[in-house]
C-alpha cells in the first residue's frame, strides 16, 4: 500500500499543533508577566472575573458568583448578544457584600463591546477577542471602571458534546472613584486565567481566577469565580 500511514499523519499534525501552541503560549506568558508586574486596578464594574471566552456568542446568559478578598462576595448576571458576524455586546448586573464594618452592599452594572480579531489557524492556534467596556459600582462610594483588553485562548473538542476552552483575559483600565477621600483616578491592570467546559450544546461551566492586587481604594482585587452558562437552543454556533 502506498502513502503515509494514518497514524504517522496524525502524529505529524499533533506535533505541528503543539509546536505552534507552544510558541503562542510563550508570547501569552510573557505578556502575562508584564501585565501582572504593572500597577493593579479594579475588575469589571466590581471585583469579579470577566468570564469572557475568546470568541463571540450568538446569545449567552451567564450566572456567576465570585469571592474577591475584602471586596467581598459578588453575585453577577451577564447577558451577551451577538451583533453582525464578528461583534458582540454584553451587559452585567449584580450585587456584592464587601467585608468590614460600616460598608454598604454594592450594586454594580456595566456594558461591553467585543470584536473577534482572529480565530485559530494552523499557524496561530489561538482565538483573539478584543474587549472594551464601562462599569459603575454604587455603595459607600461611586466608582467607574473603563477597561480595554484581549481575551486569548483555544477550544479543544473532547468526547461527544464536551469541549474545553482555556483562556486568559488581560485588561488595562481607567478607574475613577467619587467619594474616596475626594475624587481619585488611576490607570491599572487586571488579569483573568479561566476555562470554559461545555457540557452540552446549551450548558457550560466557566471558572476563573482573577488578579489585580489591592487597588488605590483599599480593596483586594484577587479572587476566584465560577459560573453556569446557558446558550438558548438554536443559537449555538
C-alpha positions in Angstrom: 0.0 0.0 0.0 1.4 3.4 -1.0 1.2 6.7 1.0 1.7 7.5 4.7 0.1 5.5 7.4 -2.8 7.4 9.1 -1.1 7.2 12.5 2.0 8.9 11.1 0.0 11.7 9.5 -2.0 12.2 12.8 1.3 12.3 14.8 2.8 14.9 12.4 -0.3 17.1 12.7 -0.2 16.8 16.5 3.5 17.8 16.7 2.8 20.7 14.4 -0.1 21.9 16.6 1.9 21.5 19.8 4.8 23.4 18.3 2.6 26.3 17.2 0.7 26.3 20.5 3.9 26.3 22.5 5.2 29.4 20.6 1.9 31.2 21.1 1.7 30.2 24.7 5.2 31.7 25.3 4.1 35.0 23.9 1.0 35.0 26.1 3.0 34.0 29.2 5.4 36.8 28.6 2.6 39.3 28.2 1.1 38.0 31.4 4.3 38.6 33.4 4.4 42.2 32.1 0.7 42.7 33.0 1.0 41.2 36.5 4.0 43.4 37.3 2.1 46.6 36.4 0.0 48.6 38.7 -3.2 46.9 39.9 -6.7 48.0 39.1 -10.3 47.2 39.5 -12.1 44.3 37.9 -15.2 44.9 35.7 -17.7 47.0 37.5 -16.5 45.4 40.7 -14.2 42.6 41.9 -15.2 39.6 39.8 -13.8 37.9 36.7 -14.9 38.8 33.2 -16.0 35.3 32.4 -15.2 36.2 28.8 -14.1 33.4 26.5 -12.1 34.4 23.4 -15.0 34.0 20.9 -18.3 35.9 20.5 -21.6 34.3 21.4 -24.9 34.5 19.4 -26.7 34.8 22.7 -25.5 33.8 26.2 -26.8 34.0 29.7 -24.2 33.7 32.5 -24.9 33.3 36.2 -21.8 33.7 38.3 -20.5 34.0 41.9 -17.1 35.3 42.9 -15.0 35.9 46.0 -12.8 38.9 45.7 -10.9 39.2 49.0 -12.1 42.1 51.2 -14.1 43.3 48.2 -16.4 40.6 49.3 -18.6 38.0 47.6 -20.3 39.1 44.4 -23.2 37.6 42.5 -23.4 38.6 38.8 -25.7 38.1 35.8 -24.2 38.6 32.3 -26.1 38.8 29.1 -24.1 38.5 25.8 -25.7 39.1 22.4 -24.1 38.7 19.0 -24.2 41.6 16.6 -23.2 41.2 13.0 -20.6 38.5 12.2 -17.7 39.4 14.4 -19.2 41.6 17.1 -20.9 41.2 20.5 -22.5 43.4 23.1 -22.9 42.4 26.8 -24.5 43.7 29.9 -23.5 42.9 33.6 -25.6 43.5 36.7 -25.0 42.2 40.2 -24.6 42.9 43.9 -21.6 42.5 46.3 -21.2 42.2 50.0 -17.8 43.8 50.9 -16.1 42.8 54.2 -15.5 45.2 57.0 -17.7 47.2 59.4 -19.7 50.1 58.1 -19.6 49.1 54.5 -22.8 49.0 52.5 -23.7 46.4 49.9 -22.6 47.4 46.4 -24.8 47.4 43.4 -22.8 47.2 40.1 -23.7 47.3 36.4 -21.8 47.6 33.2 -21.7 47.1 29.5 -19.1 46.0 27.0 -18.4 45.6 23.3 -16.3 42.7 21.9 -14.8 42.2 18.4 -13.3 39.0 17.0 -9.8 40.0 15.9 -9.0 36.5 14.7 -9.8 32.8 15.1 -7.5 29.8 15.5 -5.5 28.7 12.4 -2.8 26.1 11.8 -0.1 28.8 12.1 -1.6 30.6 15.2 -3.8 28.1 17.1 -5.4 30.8 19.3 -8.6 32.9 19.2 -8.3 36.6 19.9 -11.2 38.7 21.1 -10.9 42.5 21.7 -13.0 43.8 24.6 -13.9 47.3 25.7 -16.5 48.5 28.2 -17.5 50.6 31.2 -18.9 49.7 34.6 -20.3 51.5 37.6 -20.4 50.4 41.3 -22.6 52.1 43.9 -22.0 51.7 47.6 -20.2 53.8 50.2 -18.5 55.4 47.1 -19.3 55.5 43.4 -16.7 54.1 41.1 -16.3 54.0 37.3 -14.1 51.5 35.6 -13.3 51.7 31.8 -11.4 48.5 30.8 -9.8 47.6 27.4 -8.3 44.1 26.8 -8.0 41.0 24.7 -9.3 37.5 25.6 -6.9 34.8 24.2 -7.5 31.1 24.2 -8.2 27.9 22.2 -11.2 25.5 22.1 -10.4 21.8 22.5 -13.2 19.4 21.4 -13.4 16.3 23.7 -15.7 13.3 23.7 -19.3 13.8 22.5 -20.6 17.3 23.2 -17.8 18.1 25.7 -15.2 20.8 24.9 -12.7 22.7 26.9 -11.6 26.3 26.3 -8.7 27.6 28.4 -8.2 31.3 28.1 -6.5 34.4 29.6 -8.0 37.9 29.6 -5.6 40.8 30.4 -7.1 44.3 30.6 -5.9 47.8 31.2 -8.4 50.2 32.7 -9.1 53.7 33.8 -10.7 53.7 37.3 -12.3 56.7 38.9 -13.7 56.9 42.4 -16.0 59.6 43.6 -16.1 59.9 47.4 -12.8 58.1 48.1 -11.4 60.9 50.4 -12.1 63.2 47.5 -12.1 62.1 43.8 -9.4 59.7 42.7 -8.4 58.2 39.4 -5.8 55.7 38.4 -4.7 53.5 35.4 -4.1 49.9 36.2 -4.1 46.2 35.1 -6.4 43.2 35.7 -5.8 39.7 34.5 -8.0 36.6 34.3 -7.0 33.0 33.8 -10.0 30.8 33.2 -11.5 27.8 31.4 -14.9 27.1 29.9 -16.2 23.4 29.9 -19.0 22.8 27.5 -21.2 20.0 29.0 -23.9 20.0 26.3 -24.7 22.2 23.3 -26.6 24.7 25.6 -24.9 24.3 29.0 -21.4 25.1 30.2 -19.5 25.7 33.4 -16.9 28.5 33.5 -14.3 29.1 36.2 -11.7 31.8 36.5 -9.0 33.2 38.8 -8.6 37.0 38.6 -5.7 39.1 39.7 -5.3 42.8 40.4 -3.7 43.2 43.8 -5.1 45.9 46.1 -6.4 48.9 44.3 -5.9 52.5 45.3 -9.2 52.5 47.3 -8.1 49.7 49.7 -10.0 46.7 48.2 -8.2 43.4 47.3 -8.8 42.6 43.7 -7.6 39.0 43.7 -10.1 36.1 43.8 -11.9 33.3 42.0 -15.2 32.9 40.3 -17.4 30.2 38.8 -20.5 30.5 36.6 -23.2 28.5 34.8 -23.6 29.4 31.2 -26.8 28.8 29.1 -27.0 29.3 25.4 -30.6 29.1 24.2 -31.3 26.2 21.9 -31.0 27.0 18.2 -28.4 29.8 18.8 -25.4 27.7 19.4 -22.6 28.4 16.9 
